[in-house]
Amino acid sequence: MNDYETNALGFSEHHQRHVRTTFQYIDKLLSEAEHTMADAGSPSPFRKHSDDTTPIQRKVTHNYILRIREAMRRVMEEFNIPAPEPHSGAVWAAAINLMYCSISLNELTPERMRAYGTLSTRLPTGWTVSVPSWMDWWQSCEVS
């Protein structure tokens, strides 16, 4: 289909791309909204939001998001707009994030911290954090 050709419903490739891109953006915002509500109750010391939602509010929001996503899926099917393929596997993406965590934690070793100035010779016990190798984690996730 060239710039001037349209499908049976009057959508060119450009229209389809615009709808798909807009729906992807909406889906990203929905994911962030749901993640924000779920993350507010996490034990992280770096939470950005207070946990002021109830389980019922989270469930209602989740169900609402499901309905919006289902409506977007129906529109895409009706207008013959193909969904994009996933970019990567979830295990790979999680492993990469854990690898970045390991690299960041390595930057907190006393040897590297000395680059910021003299360190006390008496560091608190256990002040550094270590995580298992991301490769060990990755391999433990593989299905036999």
N, C-alpha and C positions, 0 to 999 in steps of 0.2 A: 504494500500500500504506500503510495507516495504522498507528498504533502497535501495533495488535493483530493486524494481518494479517502473515502470514509467507509466504515462498516455499515451494515444494514440499519443500524440505529443512529447513524449520522455522526459517529465519533471517529475522528482521524487518529493516527498514532500520537499526535501531539495532545489531543484531548485525553486519550487514554493515559498517557504519561503524567499529565497534570492531575488527573483524578487519583491515579496510583500514588503519586508523590504526596498529594494532600492527605490521602488516607494513611500513608506511612507516618506522616508527621502527627496526625491525630492519634494513631496507635501508640506512637512514642510518648505523647503527652498522657494518654490513658495509663500506659505502663508506669510512668513516673508518678502519677497520682496514686495508683494502687501501691506502688513500692514505698512511697512516702508514708502512707497510712500504716503499712506493715512494719516499716523500719522504725517508726516512732517508738515502738515497744521493745526495740533491740537493746541489749546491754552495752552497746557501744558508748565509750566516753565522749564520742564526737557526734552524737545525734544532733541533727539540725532542727528537729521538730519535737514538741512535747507530745506525749501520748494522751491526746484528749479525745480519742475516738472510742466508741464502744464496739464490741464484737458485732452487734446488729448493724451499726453504721458501716463497718468494713464489709460485711456480707452484702448489704444492700448496694454498696458502691461496686463491689465485685460483680454482682448480678447485672447491674446497669451497664458496666463496661462490657460484659459478655454480650448483652443485647446490641450495643453500639457496634461491636466487632462483627457480629452476625449480620447486621444491616449493611455494613460496608462490604462484607463478603458477598451478600446477595446482589448488591449494586454492581460489583465487579463482574459477577457471573452474568448478570443481565446484559451488561454492555460489553461482554467478551473481553474484559481487561485481565490479562494474565498476571498472576501474583508473582512477585520476585522469588527467586530461589534463595534459601538461606546462604549466608556468606561462609559459615563455618559450623563445626560441631560445638555443642555447649561444653563438652569436656575439654576440648582444646582451648576454648576461650577462657574457661575457668583456670586451667593450668597456666596459661600465659599471665593472668592476673596474679596467681600465686607466685609465679616466677618474679614478677615485678615487686611483690611484697618481700620476697627473699633478698632481692637486690637492695631494696630500701633499708631493710633491717641490717644488711651488711654495712651500710653507711653509718650505722650507730655503734660500731665496734670502737673500743678505746683508741686503737691505732688511727682510725679515720677521724675520730672526734678531736684528736690533738691538732688537727688542721684549723680548728676554730679557737684554739688557745690552750693554755696549760690546763691539764686535768688534775683534780685532786688525786692524791695517791690512795685515798680511801674512798673507793666507789661503793655504793650500796650493793649488797649481795643480790644477784639476780636482776640487775638493772637492765641488762640486755635481754632481748627476746629472740628465741630461735624458733624456726619452723622446720618441719621435715622437708627434705628436698622435694621440689614440685615434681620431679621425675618419679620419686617414690610414690607420691600421691597419685600421679597419673597411672602408674603401673598397677596400683592397688584398685583402680577403677575399671581396669580392663576386664571384660567378661571372658571367662575361659571357654 
